[in-house]
Amino acid sequence: MSSFLTFMTLLVMGLVVIVLVRGLVNMAKGGSGNTSNKLMQARVLLQAIAIVLIMLTLWITGGGRG
């Protein structure tokens, strides 16, 4: 179970990076403000999911206490 959570956490963190880079590229190109807003909302949602997965992984594995 913890391996699955670790994989999911890394996947979501990678998606956060992708959305962040897309947002930065959109801003640098002077793209639509609506697109920037949607990307920011997606990034915030993905970051929240990543935090929940990180906390869940730490809880299940004992947080590295050993």
N, C-alpha and C positions, 0 to 999 in steps of 0.2 A: 504493500500500500504506500509506503513512504517513497519508494522508487517512482511510482506513478505520480505522486504529488510533486516530487522534485522535477520530473519531466514536465508536468503541466505548468509549474512555476516558471521554469526556464523558457517554455514556449510563450507564455503570456508576457514575460519580460522582453523577449525578442519582439513580440508584436508591439509592445510599448515603444521600443526603439524605432521600429519601422514607421509607426504612425507619427512619432516625433519628427523623424527625418522628412517624411512627406509634408508635414506642416511647415517645417523650416524652408523646404524647397518652394512650397506654395507662397510663403511670405516673401522670400527672396525674389521670386518672379513677379510679385505684385498681383497674385491671383485673387480670386473671389474671397471676400470677407466671409461669405456664407460657408464656403468650403473650409476656411480656417477655423471657423466656429465648430463645424461638425467634427473636424479632426481633433480639436481641443477636447470636445466632449467625449470622443472615443478614447483619447489618451487618458483622461481622468478616470473613465470607467475601467479601462484595462489596468491602470495603476491600482485602483481599489481592489480589483480581483487578484492582482499579484500580491498585495499586502495580505489579503485573507488567506491565500494559498501558502504564503510564507509562514504566517502565524499557525495555520493548521499543521503544516509540516513540522514546525518546531514543537508544537503540542504533542503530536503523535510520536515523534522521535525522542521526546524528553529534552529537547533544546540543547543537546550536546552534553548534558550532564551524564556522568557515567559511572 
